[in-house]
Amino acid sequence: MQACRERAGLTQEEMAARLNRTQSCISKYEKDHKVPDMPTMMQWVEATGAKEVLIAFLYGLDGLSIMQDLMRLVGG
């Protein structure tokens, strides 16, 4: 989730404002100390434009690996 937020150019504070959460809550999501519910996950996807990561998450795949593979395909 952190990689998606950073790729979108958002700080934790900006993401917190968009999701109506606290910065501490965003940090917990990113460190896997708290699991977002589906409405929150959908808001995260909308805010970051990371639909491919949501799909990977729903299929139980590692979203970061998927993003890295996509970047390799695009880059080379």
C-alpha positions in Angstrom: 0.0 0.0 0.0 2.9 2.3 0.7 4.4 1.8 -2.7 1.1 2.7 -4.3 0.7 5.8 -2.2 4.3 6.9 -3.0 3.9 6.2 -6.7 0.9 8.5 -6.6 3.0 11.2 -5.0 1.0 11.3 -1.8 2.2 11.7 1.7 0.7 9.8 4.6 -1.0 13.0 5.7 -2.5 13.6 2.3 -3.7 10.0 2.1 -5.2 10.3 5.5 -7.1 13.4 4.5 -8.5 11.7 1.3 -9.6 8.7 3.3 -10.9 10.6 6.3 -8.5 8.7 8.5 -5.5 9.7 10.7 -1.9 9.6 9.6 -1.4 6.9 12.3 -4.1 4.8 10.7 -2.4 5.1 7.3 0.9 4.0 8.8 -0.7 1.0 10.4 -2.2 -0.1 7.0 1.2 0.3 5.4 3.0 -1.7 8.1 0.4 -4.5 8.1 -0.6 -3.7 11.6 -4.2 -3.1 10.5 -6.1 -4.5 7.6 -8.3 -2.1 5.7 -11.9 -3.0 5.0 -13.1 -3.2 1.4 -14.6 0.3 1.2 -11.3 1.7 2.5 -9.3 -0.4 0.1 -11.5 0.9 -2.8 -10.9 4.5 -1.6 -7.1 3.8 -1.6 -7.3 2.4 -5.1 -9.2 5.5 -6.3 -6.7 7.8 -4.6 -3.6 6.1 -6.0 -4.8 4.7 -9.3 -3.5 1.3 -8.3 -6.2 -1.0 -9.8 -3.7 -3.7 -10.7 -2.7 -4.0 -7.0 -6.3 -4.4 -5.9 -6.7 -7.2 -8.4 -3.6 -8.9 -7.2 -4.7 -8.4 -3.6 -8.1 -10.0 -4.3 -6.4 -13.0 -6.0 -4.1 -13.3 -3.0 -1.0 -12.3 -5.0 1.8 -10.1 -3.9 0.9 -6.7 -5.3 4.5 -5.4 -5.1 5.8 -8.3 -7.2 3.0 -7.6 -9.8 4.0 -3.9 -9.9 7.7 -4.8 -10.4 6.9 -7.2 -13.2 4.7 -4.6 -14.9 7.5 -2.1 -14.6 10.0 -4.5 -16.2 7.6 -5.2 -19.0 7.0 -1.5 -19.7 10.7 -0.6 -19.3 12.2 -3.3 -21.4 
